[in-house]
Amino acid sequence: MKRTELHVVVGVGVAGCLAAIARSRAGYAVIVLERERARSAGTYPVCTQTSNIVSENHSGAEYPFDPQSARDCLDGRIANDRFFPELIYSGKTYSRIIASQSMMNDGHDIVGQCRSNMDVLRAHYAQRCQEDPANAVFGEPSAICREIPDVPGVRDVAAGFLTPQRGMNPVLVSTVLDWELRQCGVDFREGSTVTAIDRRADGRYLVEYTAADGSAESVIADQVSLCVATAAFGMARRLNPTLTFPRLFMALREILYVDLPDGTDKNFTCLKLEDSYGGMLSPINEHCAMIYHPPAAHIMNIVMDPETCEFPDEYTHYLTAGHPETEKRAEWTLTRLRDFYPELARSEILGAYLKVAINTVADSRVRRNIGVFGVQPGATMTVLPKWAMCVVNARNELRLALEHSVANGNVEAGEVDELLAASVRSCWETRPAWADSDEACTAQATKHAINMNVPEVLALRFAGQNRAISG
């Protein structure tokens, strides 16, 4: 039964989609306001900005320098595995975290640090399984992380670690989220640019926006959820000038999609640690991959203005017009990663993407989960520095919304835990017909690839989509 409250979600990257789905499942009427417009008929323009280049559902194994980030990511990975269907992984098995021999030769015991982090993950996973047997999504705690002597087809390996981290296909994630939004009956208003949000005397919110046809529109919402990535900080500060954030670093980075003309036998992500000693190869399917090399990718790191919370002017320009070194950095990345991954020998660049990563510390190897902010009573803000935290944050964000409803007498206090559990239940209670057909699934996903401005080849699943996970 729908509740009397109307909720507005601003922005539909992964965070906004999850906020809208969770709130709708909890019984609220939900309106989504999204600035972008779909370029493909019959689709919603979801995950078209920050989320279009993300390819990792992190388990925390990539954080040997930061045990708390490792635990946070493992918690997120468990929640995501319980929420999303297997389809999003597009046939990818567990990732390989690779400690470089050259890093060991230079006196950095990256193998020892990785081994220590695997112990952290095993212990934390065992604790989570003891708390709730349903958390045992990766099998026995003793087996979730395994050290392997080498990784065939990868050069410069001191040790490899098989971990529950998994690479997903962002185009298939968008396809799944589009379906869930429709199943939930969310009122999706694309081409809607929010111009102002003000809290009224009665505690509700006046949300003003420019509609797709250019007209000035407004809606009065009982609650609002700000999910517009880095722009959310400024929106939140305007709603509550006393709101404080941690010192936030906004790092401008460049990530690539490349083709694989010689194919690949890797149905897993390789993440070589760390900095100049390696980089990521994340095959999306046999035909293309995402690659990342930290020295080439890390262009600039600016601390967010603590007073205005405005997006850096330089980044606004670069994200629109491109960075002058984009092509040079792309070639640098591809040239360097050819030293590690033989299948890149004849690869060409399909697209270079500038993205802003948010960290709470300057060191990119240590990234805390920023989480959910209560901006005002009935107003929340969610920013995802780590995609792995999307379901955890959606649940926490919904808890704040439900607590506000309890305070207003619209929800019984005893309902909250039940509503939270039901709102982050697994997707696809009604499985879409296209999910079981490669041809139909590719057709749906291709539409989202066009919306997301990524190569259409991403819409193809691995030929071995249904093969068992292997070590």
Disulfide bonds with the S-S distance in Angstrom:
none
